[in-house]
Amino acid sequence: MLALCLLAPWALPEAATAQSMTQVYPGPGTVLRLSETADVTRAPDEIQATLQFEAREATATGAQSSVNRAMTAALEAARGVPGVTVSTGGYRTYRQEDPVRWVASQSLSLRSGDPAKLLELVWTLQGRGLAVNGINYALTREATRAARQEAASLALDALRRRAEGVAEQLGMKVERIAEVQLETSEVGVPRPMMMQAASARAAAPPVAQAEDVVVPAMVQAVVVLAPR
């Protein structure tokens, strides 16, 4: 999408023209405002999974002890799989009425560049009573940063070509780029694949199909045009 605005200095009130030309864009010329967007598509290089263990007991201590044992065993299993990064999430305990019992839960997050290893681990943890909240593919920070830089470079190139084209149509030339603003949106990720809680080991590991990730960037610039 292209936003285009041409402002000739003589079209502004005298006071506004003097202030603008002195403080923002010194020197004579025509101000051209442009924006360009670009995006790049990348195959995900990481798979992520979130699991949760929940216990319901007559006492808070009993529920929490069950969660602690299950999470300790889950962490030990995850740390034994090369290439898998594991971390724990929120811990919650509350009293449930009718019938009265205590509920405790904690989440577990897994990340890996090897989908087969992670899904096999998820399968193992399902068999130990953990429920899968979601599985999704994503880009690592390094891949996201590189993709954003490429998208921004493409947008800048397109904006520069557009500015030169507009200048040529007006019989002018690009004198300089006075201001540049770069915006990058949140990188989209495929919708997580939701799983049902499993009380026993599933017959087969969960399946997750990767989807390409689109990384966008937008550039806005103020370009000063001058007569040829």
C-alpha positions in Angstrom: 0.0 0.0 0.0 1.3 3.4 -0.9 0.6 6.7 0.8 1.7 9.7 -1.2 1.6 13.4 -0.1 3.3 16.3 -1.9 3.7 19.6 0.0 5.0 22.6 -1.8 6.5 25.2 0.6 4.4 28.0 -0.9 1.2 26.1 -0.2 1.6 26.6 3.6 1.0 29.7 5.7 4.1 31.9 5.9 4.7 31.3 9.6 4.2 27.5 9.3 6.5 27.4 6.3 9.3 29.1 8.0 9.1 26.9 11.1 8.8 23.7 9.1 11.7 24.5 6.8 13.9 25.7 9.6 13.4 23.0 12.2 12.6 19.9 10.2 13.7 20.1 6.6 16.1 23.0 6.0 16.5 24.3 2.5 14.2 24.8 -0.4 12.4 21.9 -2.0 9.2 19.9 -2.3 8.5 17.4 0.5 7.3 14.0 -0.6 5.9 11.6 2.0 5.8 7.9 1.1 5.2 4.5 2.7 6.0 1.1 1.4 5.4 -2.4 2.8 7.2 -5.7 2.1 7.2 -9.1 3.6 9.3 -12.3 3.4 8.1 -15.9 4.0 10.1 -18.3 6.1 9.8 -21.9 7.0 9.5 -22.3 10.8 12.8 -23.5 12.4 11.4 -24.3 15.8 8.5 -26.2 17.3 6.9 -25.3 20.6 4.6 -27.2 23.0 2.8 -26.3 26.2 1.6 -29.0 28.6 0.0 -28.9 32.0 -0.4 -31.2 34.9 -3.4 -30.8 37.2 -4.2 -32.6 40.5 -7.4 -32.7 42.5 -7.1 -33.8 46.1 -8.9 -33.4 49.5 -6.2 -31.1 50.7 -4.0 -28.4 49.2 -0.9 -30.2 50.4 -2.0 -33.3 48.6 -2.7 -31.6 45.4 0.5 -29.6 45.4 2.5 -32.7 46.2 1.0 -34.5 43.2 1.9 -31.6 40.9 5.4 -31.3 42.4 6.1 -35.0 41.8 4.7 -35.0 38.3 6.6 -31.8 37.2 9.9 -33.0 38.7 9.6 -36.2 36.7 8.6 -34.3 33.5 11.6 -32.0 33.9 13.9 -34.9 34.3 12.5 -36.6 31.2 12.7 -33.4 29.1 16.3 -32.6 30.2 17.3 -36.0 29.0 16.3 -35.3 25.4 19.2 -33.5 23.5 18.1 -30.3 21.6 15.0 -29.7 23.7 14.7 -26.6 25.9 12.3 -26.9 28.8 10.9 -24.3 31.3 8.1 -24.3 33.8 5.2 -21.9 33.8 2.6 -20.6 36.2 1.7 -22.6 39.4 -1.9 -22.3 40.6 -3.8 -23.7 43.6 -7.4 -23.1 44.5 -10.3 -24.6 46.4 -13.2 -26.0 44.5 -16.7 -26.4 46.1 -19.3 -29.1 45.8 -17.6 -31.4 46.3 -15.0 -29.6 48.3 -11.5 -30.4 47.0 -8.2 -28.6 46.2 -7.0 -28.2 42.6 -3.3 -27.5 41.8 -1.8 -27.2 38.4 1.5 -26.1 36.7 2.4 -25.7 33.0 5.5 -26.9 31.2 6.9 -25.3 28.0 9.1 -27.2 25.4 11.1 -25.8 22.5 13.2 -27.6 19.9 14.5 -27.4 16.4 13.8 -31.1 15.9 10.0 -31.8 15.6 10.4 -35.6 15.8 12.2 -35.4 19.1 9.8 -32.9 20.7 6.7 -34.8 19.6 8.1 -38.0 20.9 8.8 -36.3 24.2 5.2 -34.9 24.3 3.9 -38.4 23.7 5.9 -39.7 26.7 4.7 -36.9 28.9 1.1 -37.5 27.9 1.5 -41.0 29.2 2.6 -39.6 32.5 -0.7 -37.6 32.9 0.3 -34.2 31.4 -2.3 -32.7 29.1 -1.2 -30.8 26.0 -2.5 -27.2 25.8 -1.1 -26.5 22.4 1.6 -27.2 19.8 2.8 -24.7 17.2 5.7 -24.0 14.9 7.5 -20.6 15.0 10.7 -18.8 14.1 13.6 -18.5 16.5 14.6 -15.0 17.6 17.6 -15.1 15.3 15.6 -16.2 12.3 12.9 -13.5 13.0 15.5 -10.8 13.3 17.1 -11.8 10.0 13.8 -12.0 8.2 12.7 -8.5 9.5 16.0 -7.0 8.3 15.4 -8.5 4.8 11.8 -7.3 4.7 12.9 -3.8 5.8 15.5 -3.8 3.1 13.0 -4.8 0.4 10.6 -2.0 1.6 13.4 0.6 1.6 14.4 -0.4 -2.0 10.8 -0.2 -3.1 10.4 3.2 -1.4 13.5 4.6 -3.0 12.4 3.4 -6.5 9.0 5.0 -6.0 10.5 8.3 -4.8 12.7 8.4 -7.9 9.8 7.5 -10.2 7.6 10.3 -8.7 10.5 12.8 -9.0 11.0 11.9 -12.6 7.3 12.4 -13.3 7.5 15.8 -11.8 10.6 16.8 -13.7 12.6 16.9 -10.4 15.2 14.8 -8.6 15.6 13.3 -5.2 17.8 15.6 -3.2 17.8 13.7 0.0 15.8 11.5 2.4 15.1 13.7 5.4 13.3 11.2 7.6 12.8 7.5 7.8 10.5 5.5 10.1 10.7 1.7 10.2 7.8 -0.4 11.6 7.8 -4.1 12.0 4.6 -5.9 13.0 4.4 -8.9 15.3 5.4 -12.0 13.4 2.4 -14.2 12.7 2.6 -17.8 13.8 0.3 -20.7 12.8 -2.7 -21.4 15.0 -1.7 -23.7 17.8 -2.9 -27.3 17.4 -5.0 -28.0 20.5 -4.9 -31.4 22.1 -7.3 -33.2 24.4 -6.1 -34.2 27.9 -5.0 -37.8 28.0 -5.3 -40.0 31.1 -3.2 -42.8 29.5 -0.4 -43.0 26.9 -1.8 -42.2 23.5 -1.6 -44.8 20.8 0.8 -42.6 18.7 2.7 -39.4 19.1 0.8 -36.2 18.3 1.0 -34.8 14.8 1.8 -31.2 13.9 2.1 -29.9 10.4 4.3 -26.8 9.8 3.1 -23.7 8.1 5.3 -20.9 6.6 5.6 -17.7 8.6 5.1 -14.3 7.0 7.4 -11.6 8.4 6.2 -8.0 7.4 7.9 -4.6 7.5 6.7 -1.1 6.7 8.9 1.9 5.9 7.7 5.6 6.0 9.9 8.3 4.7 10.0 12.0 4.1 11.9 12.7 0.8 12.9 16.2 -0.3 12.7 16.8 -4.1 14.6 19.6 -5.9 14.5 20.9 -9.5 16.8 19.3 -11.9 
